[in-house]
């Protein structure tokens, strides 16, 4: 019988401020397999939420297999026009969900920056759901617990790669602006031409 993970993305706190102008526009992305990023799911973007964000949204990852998926990979990013900037990431051990009453775990998990330093937290309720219960309303009234989260080298490399792509996008945008300014200056006759006699 196929199963799915129902993730209630509740909120994140004390996020690193990665926005150069204004406040973070954060969203959370969830993956079961780092090699299969096309099957990731994400929350909505919360514009100008800053360092503390509330989503209270349900994200469903289908085809969950406890024998193959030992971790839930979580990435929090700042939505940008050219390339989304990484804020924090973590890997959540799913044994704590499978061992919890009703296979539902409400926890607060540390987020890490690309150097592996703890930077903020994310609060989630994660529930394993059989396919025949997929439409059922799922509740977890348990108190929030400190969840087990850790980093893997593969996830850290992925996160650093996302950050490099975002930085390259910023450099390309800056080069385009500077190139456009030089072209405008030349078009308006403000170039460094030698005077003609």
C-alpha positions as CSV (number, residue, x, y, z in Angstrom):
1,X,0.0,0.0,0.0
2,X,1.4,3.4,-1.0
3,X,1.9,6.0,1.6
4,X,2.5,9.8,1.7
5,X,3.9,12.3,4.0
6,X,1.6,15.1,5.1
7,X,3.7,18.0,6.3
8,X,2.1,21.0,8.1
9,X,4.6,23.8,7.7
10,X,3.7,25.8,10.7
11,X,6.3,28.5,11.1
12,X,10.1,29.3,11.1
13,X,11.8,31.6,13.5
14,X,15.1,33.5,13.8
15,X,15.9,33.0,10.1
16,X,19.1,34.5,8.7
17,X,18.4,37.8,7.0
18,X,19.7,37.3,3.4
19,X,17.7,40.2,1.8
20,X,19.9,43.1,0.8
21,X,17.0,45.5,0.5
22,X,13.8,44.9,2.5
23,X,12.9,41.7,4.3
24,X,13.1,38.0,3.5
25,X,10.3,36.6,1.3
26,X,10.6,33.0,2.6
27,X,9.2,29.7,1.4
28,X,10.0,26.2,2.5
29,X,10.7,23.3,0.0
30,X,10.5,19.6,1.0
31,X,12.2,16.6,-0.7
32,X,12.4,12.9,0.0
33,X,15.2,12.3,-2.5
34,X,18.0,14.8,-3.3
35,X,18.5,13.1,-6.7
36,X,14.8,13.6,-7.6
37,X,14.3,17.4,-6.9
38,X,11.6,17.6,-9.5
39,X,9.3,15.8,-7.0
40,X,9.8,18.4,-4.4
41,X,6.9,20.4,-3.0
42,X,6.9,23.8,-1.4
43,X,4.8,26.3,0.6
44,X,3.7,29.6,-0.7
45,X,6.0,32.6,-0.6
46,X,5.4,35.0,2.4
47,X,6.3,38.4,1.1
48,X,8.2,40.7,3.5
49,X,7.9,38.2,6.4
50,X,11.5,38.8,7.5
51,X,13.2,36.6,10.0
52,X,10.0,35.1,11.4
53,X,7.4,33.5,9.1
54,X,4.0,31.7,9.5
55,X,2.7,29.4,6.8
56,X,0.2,27.0,8.4
57,X,0.1,25.1,5.1
58,X,-0.1,21.4,4.3
59,X,2.4,20.0,1.8
60,X,1.9,16.4,0.6
61,X,4.8,14.2,-0.6
62,X,3.5,11.1,-2.4
63,X,5.2,7.8,-2.8
64,X,6.8,7.7,0.7
65,X,8.6,4.4,1.3
66,X,10.1,4.0,4.8
67,X,12.6,1.5,3.5
68,X,14.0,4.0,1.0
69,X,13.4,7.4,2.6
70,X,15.1,7.8,5.9
71,X,15.2,11.6,5.8
72,X,13.0,14.5,4.9
73,X,15.1,17.2,3.4
74,X,13.9,20.8,4.1
75,X,15.2,24.0,2.5
76,X,14.0,27.5,3.3
77,X,14.7,30.0,0.6
78,X,14.2,33.7,-0.1
79,X,12.1,34.2,-3.2
80,X,14.0,36.5,-5.7
81,X,13.4,37.5,-9.3
82,X,16.7,36.2,-10.7
83,X,17.4,33.3,-8.4
84,X,16.1,32.3,-5.0
85,X,18.6,32.8,-2.2
86,X,19.1,30.0,0.4
87,X,18.3,30.9,4.0
88,X,18.6,27.5,5.8
89,X,18.3,23.8,5.4
90,X,18.1,20.6,7.4
91,X,17.6,16.9,7.2
92,X,14.9,15.4,9.4
93,X,15.3,11.8,10.5
94,X,12.0,10.1,9.7
95,X,12.3,7.3,12.3
96,X,11.0,9.8,14.9
97,X,7.8,10.1,12.8
98,X,7.4,6.4,12.2
99,X,7.9,5.7,15.9
100,X,5.5,8.4,17.1
101,X,2.0,7.6,18.2
102,X,-0.3,7.6,15.1
103,X,2.9,8.1,13.0
104,X,2.6,11.8,13.5
105,X,5.4,14.0,15.0
106,X,5.1,17.7,15.9
107,X,8.5,19.2,16.2
108,X,10.8,22.1,16.1
109,X,13.9,21.5,14.0
110,X,17.2,23.4,13.7
111,X,18.0,25.0,10.3
112,X,21.6,25.3,9.2
113,X,23.5,27.8,6.9
114,X,25.8,26.6,4.1
115,X,28.7,26.4,6.6
116,X,26.8,24.0,8.8
117,X,26.1,26.5,11.6
118,X,22.7,26.5,13.3
119,X,20.6,29.5,12.0
120,X,17.0,29.5,13.0
121,X,14.3,26.8,13.4
122,X,11.4,25.5,11.5
123,X,8.3,24.0,13.2
124,X,6.5,21.1,11.4
125,X,4.0,18.4,11.9
126,X,4.9,15.4,9.9
127,X,2.4,12.5,9.5
128,X,2.7,9.2,7.5
129,X,-0.6,8.6,5.8
130,X,-1.9,5.5,4.0
131,X,-3.3,6.1,0.6
132,X,-6.8,5.2,1.7
133,X,-6.7,8.0,4.2
134,X,-5.3,10.7,1.9
135,X,-8.4,12.8,2.1
136,X,-8.9,12.4,5.8
137,X,-8.4,15.4,8.2
138,X,-5.3,14.7,10.2
139,X,-4.7,16.4,13.6
140,X,-1.9,16.2,16.1
141,X,-2.7,17.8,19.4
142,X,0.6,16.7,21.0
143,X,2.9,19.4,22.4
144,X,5.8,20.4,20.1
145,X,9.0,18.5,20.8
146,X,12.6,19.2,19.9
147,X,13.1,17.2,16.7
148,X,16.2,15.5,15.6
149,X,17.7,17.1,12.5
150,X,21.1,16.8,10.9
151,X,23.1,17.6,7.8
152,X,24.4,15.3,5.1
153,X,27.4,16.1,2.9
154,X,25.2,15.6,-0.2
155,X,22.5,18.1,1.1
156,X,25.1,20.6,2.1
157,X,26.7,20.5,-1.4
158,X,23.3,20.9,-3.0
159,X,22.6,23.9,-0.8
160,X,26.0,25.5,-1.5
161,X,25.3,25.0,-5.3
162,X,22.0,26.8,-5.0
163,X,23.8,29.7,-3.2
164,X,26.5,29.8,-5.9
165,X,23.8,30.0,-8.7
166,X,22.1,32.8,-6.8
167,X,25.4,34.7,-6.5
168,X,26.1,34.2,-10.2
169,X,22.7,35.6,-11.0
170,X,23.4,38.6,-8.9
171,X,26.7,39.2,-10.6
172,X,25.1,38.8,-14.1
173,X,22.4,41.4,-13.1
174,X,25.1,43.8,-11.8
175,X,27.1,43.3,-15.0
176,X,24.0,44.0,-17.1
177,X,23.3,47.2,-15.2
178,X,26.9,48.4,-15.5
179,X,27.0,47.4,-19.2
180,X,23.7,49.2,-19.8
181,X,25.0,52.3,-18.0
182,X,28.2,52.3,-20.2
183,X,26.1,51.8,-23.3
184,X,23.8,54.7,-22.3
185,X,26.7,56.9,-21.6
186,X,28.3,56.2,-25.0
187,X,24.9,56.6,-26.8
188,X,24.5,60.0,-25.2
189,X,27.9,61.1,-26.3
190,X,29.5,60.8,-22.9
191,X,32.0,58.3,-24.0
192,X,35.8,58.7,-23.7
193,X,36.2,59.8,-27.4
194,X,39.1,62.0,-28.4
195,X,38.0,65.4,-29.6
196,X,37.8,65.7,-33.4
197,X,39.5,68.5,-35.2
